[in-house]
């Protein structure tokens, strides 16, 4: 079954969106090398966070499938098709993130493990939102809406809606660095669980019904 699905799933991957976001993300990560003078650690960590967010935007399109309504009756379950899409993209995303980290000048490079946790949480959130959109709506290509929601969330929640004691975007030398990454780990776990739940096919598809005529 998996072997039979590999080629059609590969052909339907949103390669244009992934390539565009990947290129923009690497440009962000490599910006400090284009600037004169000593690299600013705070700038570098935020550019890497921007690159991770751009990757998340690309992954928001991963479950787009123009042929969704014609492939729904196939014997392969949605969880298998979704898992295969993620498996095909995961190695490239891991390699991309490694390159992004290495593009940051070594003397200003933030802790790789902590920033990788942040990137993984953002990616999982994007995939969870896309999975939920596929599970609870009939839209074949929810990527644009999911990407927009992810960007709006990233611009408002960490800076405007979260109290300071729950801050997520902290500096490397901030005493709350470890606490912030415990919260990032919690986001990753919740997003991964939500993605796993939404990847399953509902036992019954809900559709609004017209009121009965009298």
PAMI-850991 format. One record per residue: residue in three letters; x, y, z of N, C-alpha, C, O, CB in turn. Coordinates in steps of 0.1 Angstrom, whole numbers, padded with zeros to 4 digits, always signed. Glycine has a CB too. Example, Ala and Ser with C-alpha at 12.3 -4.5 7.8 and 13.67 -1.06 7.14 Angstrom:
Ala+0132-0057+0078+0123-0045+0078+0132-0033+0078+0142-0033+0085+0113-0045+0090;Ser+0128-0022+0071+0137-0011+0071+0129+0000+0079+0134+0011+0080+0141-0006+0057;
! end
This chain:
Unk+0008-0012+0000+0000+0000+0000+0009+0013+0000+0006+0022-0008-0009+0000+0012;Unk+0019+0013+0009+0027+0025+0010+0035+0027-0003+0036+0038-0008+0037+0023+0021;Unk+0040+0016-0009+0047+0017-0021+0039+0022-0033+0043+0030-0041+0053+0003-0025;Unk+0026+0018-0033+0017+0023-0043+0013+0037-0041+0011+0044-0051+0004+0014-0043;Unk+0014+0042-0029+0010+0056-0026+0022+0066-0028+0019+0078-0030+0005+0057-0012;Unk+0034+0061-0028+0046+0070-0028+0045+0080-0039+0047+0092-0037+0058+0062-0028;Unk+0044+0075-0052+0045+0084-0063+0033+0094-0064+0036+0106-0065+0045+0075-0076;Unk+0021+0090-0062+0010+0100-0063+0011+0110-0051+0008+0122-0053-0003+0093-0062;Unk+0015+0106-0039+0016+0115-0028+0027+0125-0031+0026+0137-0028+0018+0108-0015;Unk+0039+0120-0036+0050+0128-0039+0046+0139-0049+0050+0150-0048+0062+0120-0044;Unk+0038+0135-0059+0034+0144-0070+0025+0155-0065+0025+0166-0071+0028+0137-0081;Unk+0018+0153-0054+0008+0163-0049+0014+0171-0038+0007+0180-0033-0004+0156-0044;Unk+0027+0169-0034+0033+0178-0024+0033+0192-0029+0036+0195-0041+0047+0173-0020;Unk+0031+0202-0020+0032+0216-0024+0046+0221-0026+0051+0229-0018+0024+0225-0014;Unk+0053+0216-0036+0067+0219-0037+0070+0234-0039+0080+0239-0034+0073+0211-0049;Unk+0062+0241-0046+0064+0255-0048+0064+0263-0035+0073+0271-0033+0053+0261-0058;Unk+0053+0261-0027+0052+0267-0014+0064+0264-0005+0070+0272+0002+0039+0264-0007;Unk+0068+0251-0005+0079+0247+0004+0092+0253-0001+0100+0257+0008+0079+0231+0004;Unk+0094+0253-0014+0107+0258-0019+0108+0273-0016+0118+0278-0013+0108+0255-0034;Unk+0096+0280-0019+0097+0295-0016+0099+0298-0002+0107+0307+0001+0083+0301-0021;Unk+0092+0291+0007+0094+0294+0021+0108+0290+0026+0114+0296+0034+0083+0287+0030;Unk+0113+0279+0020+0126+0274+0024+0137+0284+0020+0146+0287+0028+0129+0261+0018;Unk+0136+0290+0008+0145+0300+0003+0145+0312+0012+0155+0318+0015+0143+0303-0011;Unk+0133+0317+0015+0131+0329+0023+0137+0327+0037+0144+0335+0043+0117+0333+0024;Unk+0134+0315+0043+0139+0312+0056+0155+0311+0056+0161+0317+0066+0134+0298+0060;Unk+0161+0306+0046+0176+0305+0046+0181+0319+0044+0192+0323+0049+0181+0296+0035;Unk+0174+0328+0037+0179+0342+0035+0178+0349+0048+0187+0357+0052+0170+0349+0025;Unk+0168+0346+0056+0167+0353+0069+0178+0348+0078+0185+0356+0085+0153+0349+0076;Unk+0180+0335+0079+0191+0329+0087+0204+0334+0084+0213+0336+0092+0190+0314+0087;Unk+0207+0336+0071+0220+0341+0066+0222+0355+0066+0233+0360+0062+0223+0335+0053;Unk+0212+0363+0070+0213+0378+0069+0225+0383+0078+0232+0392+0073+0201+0384+0074;Unk+0228+0378+0090+0239+0383+0097+0253+0383+0090+0261+0391+0092+0241+0376+0110;Unk+0254+0373+0081+0267+0372+0074+0268+0383+0063+0279+0385+0058+0268+0358+0067;Unk+0257+0389+0060+0257+0400+0050+0259+0413+0056+0262+0423+0049+0244+0400+0042;Unk+0259+0414+0069+0260+0427+0076+0275+0429+0081+0282+0419+0084+0251+0428+0088;Unk+0279+0441+0081+0293+0444+0086+0293+0445+0101+0282+0447+0107+0298+0457+0080;Unk+0304+0442+0107+0306+0443+0121+0302+0430+0128+0299+0420+0122+0297+0454+0127;Unk+0304+0430+0141+0301+0419+0149+0286+0415+0149+0278+0424+0151+0305+0421+0164;Unk+0282+0403+0147+0268+0399+0147+0262+0401+0161+0268+0398+0171+0266+0384+0142;Unk+0250+0405+0161+0242+0407+0173+0235+0394+0177+0227+0389+0169+0232+0419+0171;Unk+0238+0388+0189+0231+0376+0192+0216+0377+0193+0209+0367+0189+0236+0371+0206;Unk+0211+0388+0198+0196+0389+0198+0190+0390+0184+0179+0384+0182+0192+0402+0206;Unk+0197+0396+0175+0192+0397+0161+0193+0382+0155+0183+0378+0148+0201+0406+0153;Unk+0203+0375+0158+0205+0362+0152+0194+0352+0157+0189+0345+0149+0219+0356+0156;Unk+0191+0353+0170+0181+0344+0175+0168+0347+0170+0160+0338+0167+0181+0344+0191;Unk+0165+0360+0168+0152+0363+0162+0151+0360+0147+0140+0357+0142+0149+0378+0165;Unk+0162+0361+0140+0162+0358+0126+0160+0343+0124+0153+0338+0115+0175+0362+0119;Unk+0166+0335+0133+0163+0320+0133+0149+0317+0136+0143+0308+0130+0172+0313+0143;Unk+0143+0325+0146+0129+0323+0149+0120+0326+0137+0110+0320+0134+0125+0331+0161;Unk+0124+0337+0130+0117+0340+0118+0118+0330+0107+0108+0327+0100+0122+0353+0112;Unk+0130+0324+0106+0131+0313+0096+0123+0301+0100+0117+0294+0091+0146+0308+0096;Unk+0122+0298+0113+0113+0287+0117+0099+0290+0114+0091+0280+0111+0115+0284+0132;Unk+0095+0302+0116+0081+0306+0113+0078+0304+0098+0067+0300+0094+0078+0320+0118;Unk+0087+0308+0090+0086+0307+0076+0084+0292+0072+0076+0289+0063+0097+0314+0068;Unk+0092+0284+0078+0091+0269+0076+0077+0265+0080+0071+0257+0072+0102+0262+0084;Unk+0072+0269+0091+0058+0266+0095+0048+0270+0085+0038+0263+0082+0055+0272+0108;Unk+0050+0282+0079+0041+0287+0069+0041+0277+0057+0030+0274+0051+0044+0301+0064;Unk+0053+0273+0053+0054+0263+0042+0047+0250+0045+0040+0244+0037+0068+0260+0038;Unk+0048+0245+0057+0042+0233+0061+0027+0234+0063+0020+0224+0062+0048+0228+0074;Unk+0022+0246+0064+0007+0248+0065+0001+0243+0052-0011+0240+0052+0004+0263+0068;Unk+0008+0243+0041+0003+0239+0028+0004+0224+0025+0000+0219+0015+0009+0247+0017;Unk+0010+0217+0035+0014+0203+0032+0003+0194+0029+0004+0185+0021+0022+0198+0044;Unk-0009+0196+0036-0020+0188+0034-0030+0192+0023-0041+0187+0021-0028+0186+0047;Unk-0026+0203+0016-0035+0207+0005-0035+0196-0006-0025+0191-0010-0029+0221-0001;Unk-0047+0193-0010-0049+0183-0020-0061+0186-0029-0072+0184-0025-0051+0169-0014;Unk-0058+0192-0041-0070+0196-0050-0079+0184-0053-0091+0186-0056-0064+0202-0063;Unk-0074+0172-0052-0082+0160-0055-0088+0154-0043-0091+0142-0043-0074+0150-0063;Unk-0088+0161-0032-0092+0155-0019-0106+0148-0020-0107+0137-0015-0093+0166-0009;Unk-0116+0154-0027-0129+0148-0027-0130+0136-0036-0140+0128-0035-0139+0159-0031;Unk-0121+0135-0045-0121+0123-0054-0113+0112-0048-0115+0100-0052-0116+0127-0068;Unk-0103+0115-0039-0095+0104-0033-0101+0100-0020-0095+0090-0014-0081+0109-0032;Unk-0111+0106-0015-0117+0102-0002-0121+0088-0002-0119+0081+0009-0128+0111+0001;Unk-0127+0082-0012-0131+0068-0012-0120+0058-0013-0123+0046-0012-0142+0066-0022;Unk-0108+0061-0015-0097+0051-0017-0095+0043-0004-0098+0048+0007-0084+0058-0021;Unk-0090+0031-0005-0089+0022+0007-0078+0027+0017-0079+0023+0028-0086+0008+0003;Unk-0069+0035+0013-0058+0040+0022-0064+0050+0031-0071+0060+0027-0047+0046+0014;Unk-0062+0048+0044-0068+0057+0054-0061+0071+0053-0050+0072+0049-0067+0051+0068;Unk-0068+0081+0058-0063+0095+0058-0050+0095+0067-0041+0102+0063-0073+0105+0063;Unk-0050+0088+0078-0038+0088+0086-0026+0083+0079-0015+0089+0081-0040+0080+0099;Unk-0027+0073+0070-0016+0068+0063-0012+0078+0052+0000+0081+0051-0020+0055+0056;Unk-0021+0084+0045-0018+0094+0035-0011+0106+0041-0001+0112+0036-0030+0099+0027;Unk-0016+0111+0053-0010+0123+0060+0004+0119+0065+0013+0127+0063-0019+0127+0071;Unk+0005+0107+0071+0018+0103+0076+0028+0102+0066+0040+0105+0068+0016+0090+0084;Unk+0024+0097+0054+0033+0096+0043+0038+0110+0038+0050+0111+0035+0027+0088+0031;Unk+0029+0119+0037+0033+0133+0033+0043+0139+0043+0053+0144+0039+0021+0142+0033;Unk+0041+0137+0056+0050+0142+0066+0063+0135+0065+0074+0141+0066+0044+0140+0080;Unk+0063+0121+0063+0075+0114+0062+0084+0118+0050+0096+0118+0051+0072+0099+0061;Unk+0077+0121+0039+0085+0125+0027+0091+0139+0029+0102+0142+0023+0075+0126+0015;Unk+0085+0148+0037+0090+0161+0039+0100+0162+0050+0109+0171+0050+0079+0171+0041;Unk+0099+0154+0060+0106+0155+0073+0122+0155+0070+0128+0164+0076+0103+0144+0082;Unk+0127+0146+0063+0142+0146+0061+0147+0159+0055+0157+0165+0059+0146+0135+0052;Unk+0140+0164+0045+0144+0177+0039+0142+0188+0048+0151+0198+0048+0135+0180+0026;Unk+0132+0188+0057+0130+0199+0066+0141+0199+0077+0146+0209+0081+0117+0198+0073;Unk+0145+0187+0081+0156+0185+0091+0169+0190+0085+0177+0197+0091+0158+0171+0095;Unk+0172+0187+0072+0184+0192+0066+0184+0207+0064+0194+0214+0066+0186+0185+0052;Unk+0172+0212+0060+0171+0226+0058+0174+0234+0072+0181+0244+0072+0156+0230+0054;Unk+0168+0229+0083+0170+0235+0095+0185+0235+0100+0190+0244+0106+0162+0229+0106;Unk+0192+0224+0097+0206+0223+0100+0214+0233+0092+0223+0240+0098+0211+0209+0096;Unk+0211+0235+0079+0217+0245+0071+0214+0259+0077+0223+0268+0078+0213+0245+0057;Unk+0202+0262+0081+0198+0275+0087+0206+0278+0099+0211+0289+0101+0183+0275+0090;Unk+0208+0268+0108+0216+0270+0120+0231+0273+0116+0237+0282+0122+0215+0257+0129;Unk+0236+0266+0107+0250+0268+0103+0252+0281+0096+0264+0286+0096+0255+0256+0094;Unk+0242+0287+0090+0243+0300+0084+0246+0311+0094+0251+0321+0090+0231+0303+0075;Unk+0241+0309+0106+0243+0319+0116+0258+0319+0121+0263+0308+0123+0233+0317+0128;Unk+0264+0330+0121+0278+0331+0126+0280+0323+0139+0272+0325+0148+0283+0345+0127;Unk+0290+0316+0140+0292+0307+0152+0293+0315+0165+0287+0310+0175+0305+0299+0150;Unk+0299+0327+0165+0301+0334+0177+0287+0340+0182+0286+0344+0194+0311+0345+0175;Unk+0277+0340+0174+0264+0346+0178+0253+0335+0177+0241+0339+0178+0261+0358+0170;Unk+0257+0323+0174+0247+0312+0172+0241+0309+0186+0248+0305+0195+0253+0300+0166;Unk+0227+0309+0187+0221+0305+0199+0222+0290+0201+0225+0283+0192+0206+0309+0199;Unk+0218+0285+0213+0219+0270+0215+0210+0263+0205+0198+0265+0204+0214+0267+0230;Unk+0216+0254+0198+0209+0247+0187+0197+0239+0192+0187+0239+0186+0219+0238+0179;Unk+0199+0232+0203+0188+0224+0208+0176+0231+0212+0165+0227+0208+0193+0216+0220;Unk+0177+0243+0219+0166+0251+0223+0159+0257+0211+0147+0256+0210+0170+0262+0232;Unk+0166+0262+0201+0160+0267+0189+0154+0256+0180+0144+0259+0174+0170+0275+0181;Unk+0160+0245+0180+0153+0233+0173+0140+0230+0179+0131+0226+0172+0163+0221+0173;Unk+0139+0230+0193+0127+0228+0199+0116+0238+0195+0105+0234+0193+0129+0228+0215;Unk+0120+0250+0195+0111+0261+0190+0106+0258+0176+0094+0259+0173+0117+0275+0191;Unk+0115+0255+0167+0112+0252+0153+0102+0240+0152+0093+0240+0144+0124+0250+0145;Unk+0105+0230+0160+0097+0218+0159+0083+0221+0165+0073+0216+0159+0103+0207+0168;Unk+0082+0229+0175+0069+0233+0180+0061+0241+0170+0049+0239+0168+0070+0241+0193;Unk+0067+0250+0163+0060+0258+0153+0056+0249+0141+0045+0250+0136+0070+0269+0147;Unk+0065+0240+0137+0061+0230+0126+0049+0222+0130+0040+0220+0122+0073+0222+0122;Unk+0050+0216+0142+0039+0208+0147+0026+0216+0148+0015+0210+0145+0042+0202+0160;Unk+0027+0228+0152+0014+0236+0153+0008+0239+0139-0004+0238+0137+0018+0250+0159;Unk+0017+0241+0129+0012+0243+0116+0006+0230+0110-0005+0231+0104+0024+0247+0106;Unk+0012+0219+0113+0006+0206+0108-0007+0203+0116-0016+0198+0110+0016+0195+0110;Unk-0007+0206+0129-0020+0204+0136-0031+0212+0131-0042+0207+0130-0017+0206+0151;Unk-0028+0225+0128-0039+0234+0123-0043+0229+0109-0055+0229+0106-0034+0248+0122;Unk-0034+0225+0101-0038+0220+0088-0046+0207+0089-0056+0205+0082-0025+0217+0079;Unk-0042+0198+0098-0050+0186+0100-0064+0188+0105-0073+0182+0101-0042+0176+0110;Unk-0065+0198+0114-0078+0202+0119-0087+0207+0108-0099+0205+0108-0077+0212+0131;Unk-0081+0216+0100-0088+0221+0089-0093+0210+0079-0105+0211+0074-0080+0231+0081;Unk-0085+0200+0077-0089+0189+0068-0100+0181+0075-0109+0176+0068-0077+0180+0064;Unk-0099+0179+0088-0108+0170+0095-0122+0177+0097-0132+0170+0095-0102+0167+0109;Unk-0122+0190+0099-0135+0196+0103-0141+0205+0092-0152+0211+0094-0133+0204+0115;Unk-0134+0206+0080-0140+0214+0069-0139+0206+0057-0133+0195+0056-0133+0227+0068;Unk-0146+0210+0046-0146+0204+0033-0136+0210+0024-0136+0207+0012-0160+0204+0027;Unk-0128+0219+0029-0119+0226+0020-0107+0217+0015-0101+0210+0023-0113+0239+0027;Unk-0105+0217+0002-0095+0208-0003-0081+0214-0001-0071+0207+0000-0097+0205-0018;Unk-0080+0227-0001-0067+0234+0000-0068+0245+0011-0070+0257+0008-0063+0241-0013;Unk-0067+0241+0024-0069+0250+0035-0055+0258+0038-0055+0265+0048-0074+0243+0047;Unk-0045+0255+0030-0032+0260+0034-0031+0275+0036-0025+0280+0045-0022+0256+0024;Unk-0038+0283+0027-0037+0297+0028-0043+0302+0041-0037+0311+0048-0044+0304+0016;Unk-0055+0297+0044-0061+0301+0057-0053+0297+0069-0051+0305+0079-0075+0295+0058;Unk-0047+0285+0069-0039+0280+0080-0026+0289+0081-0022+0293+0092-0035+0265+0078;Unk-0019+0292+0070-0007+0300+0070-0010+0314+0075-0002+0319+0083-0001+0301+0056;Unk-0022+0320+0071-0025+0333+0076-0028+0333+0091-0023+0342+0098-0038+0338+0069;Unk-0035+0322+0096-0037+0321+0110-0025+0319+0118-0023+0325+0129-0047+0310+0113;Unk-0015+0312+0112-0002+0310+0119+0005+0323+0121+0011+0326+0131+0006+0299+0112;Unk+0006+0330+0110+0013+0343+0110+0006+0353+0120+0013+0360+0128+0013+0349+0096;Unk-0007+0354+0120-0014+0363+0129-0012+0358+0144-0010+0367+0152-0029+0363+0126;Unk-0012+0345+0146-0010+0340+0160+0005+0344+0164+0007+0348+0175-0012+0325+0160;Unk+0014+0342+0155+0028+0345+0159+0031+0359+0161+0039+0363+0170+0038+0340+0148;Unk+0023+0368+0155+0025+0383+0157+0018+0388+0169+0021+0399+0174+0020+0390+0144;Unk+0007+0381+0173-0001+0387+0184+0001+0379+0198+0002+0386+0208-0015+0386+0180;Unk+0000+0366+0197+0000+0359+0210+0013+0361+0218+0012+0364+0230-0002+0344+0207;Unk+0025+0358+0213+0037+0359+0221+0040+0373+0226+0045+0375+0237+0049+0354+0214;Unk+0036+0383+0218+0040+0397+0222+0029+0405+0228+0032+0414+0236+0045+0404+0210;Unk+0017+0402+0225+0005+0410+0230-0004+0403+0240-0009+0410+0249-0002+0415+0218;Unk-0006+0390+0238-0016+0384+0246-0011+0376+0258-0018+0374+0268-0024+0375+0237;Unk+0002+0371+0257+0007+0363+0268+0013+0373+0279+0020+0382+0276+0018+0354+0263;Unk+0010+0370+0292+0016+0378+0302+0032+0375+0302+0036+0365+0297+0010+0374+0316;Unk+0039+0385+0308+0053+0384+0308+0059+0371+0315+0069+0366+0310+0059+0396+0315;Unk+0052+0366+0325+0057+0354+0332+0055+0342+0323+0061+0331+0326+0049+0352+0345;Unk+0048+0342+0312+0046+0331+0303+0053+0334+0289+0050+0328+0279+0031+0328+0300;Unk+0063+0343+0289+0069+0347+0277+0075+0335+0270+0081+0326+0276+0080+0357+0280;Unk+0074+0335+0256+0080+0325+0248+0093+0330+0241+0102+0322+0239+0070+0320+0238;Unk+0093+0342+0237+0104+0347+0229+0114+0355+0238+0113+0367+0240+0099+0357+0218;Unk+0123+0348+0245+0132+0353+0254+0146+0353+0249+0149+0345+0240+0131+0346+0268;Unk+0155+0361+0254+0169+0362+0250+0176+0350+0256+0172+0344+0266+0175+0375+0254;Unk+0188+0347+0250+0196+0335+0255+0200+0337+0269+0201+0328+0277+0208+0333+0245;Unk+0204+0350+0272+0209+0352+0286+0198+0356+0296+0201+0359+0307+0219+0363+0286;Unk+0186+0354+0292+0174+0357+0301+0173+0346+0311+0175+0334+0308+0161+0358+0293;Unk+0171+0349+0324+0170+0339+0334+0158+0330+0332+0157+0319+0338+0169+0345+0348;Unk+0148+0334+0324+0137+0326+0321+0138+0317+0308+0128+0312+0304+0124+0334+0320;Unk+0150+0316+0303+0152+0309+0291+0148+0294+0292+0140+0289+0283+0167+0309+0287;Unk+0152+0287+0303+0148+0273+0304+0133+0272+0307+0126+0263+0301+0155+0267+0316;Unk+0127+0281+0314+0112+0281+0316+0105+0283+0303+0095+0276+0301+0108+0292+0327;Unk+0109+0292+0295+0103+0294+0282+0103+0281+0274+0093+0278+0266+0109+0306+0275;Unk+0114+0274+0274+0115+0262+0266+0108+0250+0271+0105+0241+0264+0129+0259+0263;Unk+0104+0251+0284+0095+0241+0289+0081+0243+0283+0074+0234+0280+0094+0241+0305;Unk+0078+0256+0282+0065+0259+0275+0065+0255+0260+0055+0251+0255+0062+0274+0277;Unk+0077+0258+0254+0078+0253+0240+0076+0238+0239+0069+0233+0229+0091+0258+0234;Unk+0082+0231+0248+0080+0216+0248+0065+0212+0250+0061+0203+0243+0089+0210+0259;Unk+0058+0219+0258+0044+0216+0260+0036+0219+0248+0027+0212+0244+0039+0225+0272;Unk+0040+0230+0241+0033+0233+0228+0035+0222+0218+0026+0218+0211+0038+0247+0223;Unk+0048+0217+0217+0051+0207+0208+0043+0194+0211+0037+0188+0202+0066+0203+0209;Unk+0042+0190+0223+0034+0178+0227+0020+0180+0224+0014+0171+0218+0036+0175+0242;Unk+0014+0191+0228-0001+0193+0225-0003+0193+0210-0013+0187+0205-0005+0206+0231;Unk+0005+0200+0202+0003+0201+0188+0005+0187+0181-0003+0184+0172+0013+0211+0182;Unk+0014+0179+0186+0016+0166+0180+0004+0157+0183+0000+0150+0174+0029+0160+0186;Unk-0001+0158+0195-0013+0150+0199-0025+0154+0191-0033+0146+0186-0016+0151+0214;Unk-0027+0167+0189-0038+0172+0181-0037+0168+0167-0047+0164+0160-0039+0188+0182;Unk-0025+0168+0161-0023+0164+0148-0026+0149+0146-0033+0145+0137-0008+0167+0143;Unk-0022+0141+0156-0024+0127+0155-0039+0124+0156-0045+0115+0149-0017+0119+0166;Unk-0047+0131+0164-0061+0129+0166-0068+0134+0153-0077+0127+0148-0067+0137+0178;Unk-0064+0145+0147-0071+0150+0135-0068+0143+0123-0075+0144+0113-0068+0165+0134;Unk-0057+0135+0123-0054+0127+0111-0063+0115+0109-0064+0110+0098-0039+0123+0112;Unk-0070+0111+0119-0079+0100+0118-0092+0105+0111-0095+0116+0112-0082+0094+0132;Unk-0098+0096+0104-0110+0099+0097-0122+0098+0107-0123+0088+0114-0113+0090+0085;Unk-0131+0108+0107-0143+0107+0116-0152+0095+0112-0153+0092+0100-0150+0120+0116;Unk-0158+0090+0122-0167+0079+0119-0179+0083+0111-0185+0076+0104-0172+0072+0133;Unk-0182+0096+0113-0194+0102+0106-0191+0116+0102-0187+0124+0111-0207+0101+0114;Unk-0192+0120+0090-0190+0133+0085-0201+0142+0089-0213+0139+0085-0187+0134+0070;Unk-0199+0153+0096-0210+0162+0100-0213+0171+0089-0204+0177+0083-0206+0170+0113;Unk-0225+0173+0085-0230+0182+0075-0242+0189+0081-0251+0183+0087-0232+0176+0062;Unk-0243+0202+0079-0255+0209+0083-0268+0204+0075-0267+0202+0063-0254+0225+0081;Unk-0279+0203+0082-0291+0198+0076-0301+0209+0075-0302+0217+0084-0297+0186+0083;Unk-0309+0209+0065-0319+0219+0063-0331+0216+0073-0334+0205+0075-0324+0220+0048;Unk-0337+0227+0078-0348+0224+0087-0360+0217+0079-0362+0220+0068-0353+0237+0093;Unk-0367+0209+0087-0378+0201+0081-0389+0211+0077-0392+0220+0084-0383+0190+0090;Unk-0395+0208+0065-0406+0216+0061-0419+0211+0067-0421+0199+0069-0407+0216+0046;Unk-0427+0220+0070-0441+0216+0076-0451+0217+0066-0463+0215+0068-0444+0225+0088;
! end
